[in-house]
């Protein structure tokens, strides 16, 4: 069965899971973990995204992110490409570091925000990386210690989470910790990361209750939320798909996007494709990479061959192009 397209909605809550290829470690020492965190910090600051929860495990990472206008795919391309290059150079290895596709679950915030914060922050304890909650309170490679005030990360959003427990900081932290402690007995929570309808309705018990009442809900393995939320997300996703289809029916392809970039910037088409560090050519390439990848759906590999640059450079250019489009209010159509 063909894999489903990733649902990528800027401004939404995303539970992201990235795993090492063949379940191999993606961190070999604390220096690797520190490098990953520094990259995450810079990307979140640049793209004005919010991190509510995170946990670094030996061979995978959990992130709970709320994006701004920059999409989750742009954020993850920057993070994973940059870290993989660093890791391979440092440890003298070649090839893929991560599984081909990270897992991104678009989540209904008002229902699942705190559940996901708890699930993600208990990962080191469930895996035996730390022996008890007291150790987790001080474990610096998980966002729990930041929320409890034992560690400082200015890039992690803590106030928003603590405000769900109390307006008084000390009381909020105590209530948050009690909430985390209560979740230890819940185990792995497959209803939060498993697939399809079971997760979408909140687990087997909720699904059975619905079916007893002959109530059937729409489910999707890429989404965590109730039926109305899932339907709204899928409709929005369909609208974006139809936009790409509309562009193709109007004859838009790589060459027409090149022509549009030239028109917008007031330069020749040859300048759009020419290599060089002149500001106008750099701007043209960024705009081209963003429109061709995001609007037309061209892959980074396709564009790298067309432009004779690496896929990682295409990805970085597309990220800069997205900011350019937003700041200058540019449109392909």
Secondary structure, DSSP 8 states (H G I E B T S, - for coil): ---------TTSEEEEEEEBGGG--S-SSHHHHHHHHHHHHHHHHHHT-EEEEEEE-SSEEEEEEE--SS-HHHHHHHHHHHHHHHHHHHTT--S-SB-SS-EEEEE-HHHHHHHHHHHHHTHHHHTTSSSSHHHHHH-TTBTHHHHTTSS--TTB--HHHHTTT-SSHHHHHHHHHHHHHHGGGGTT-HHHHS-HHHHHTTSHHHHHHHHHTT------TTEES-HHHHHHHHHHHHHHHHHHHHHHHTT--HHHHHHHHHHHHT--HHHHHS----HHHHHHHHHHHHIIIIIS---HHHHHHHHTS-HHHHHHHHHHHHHHHHHHT----
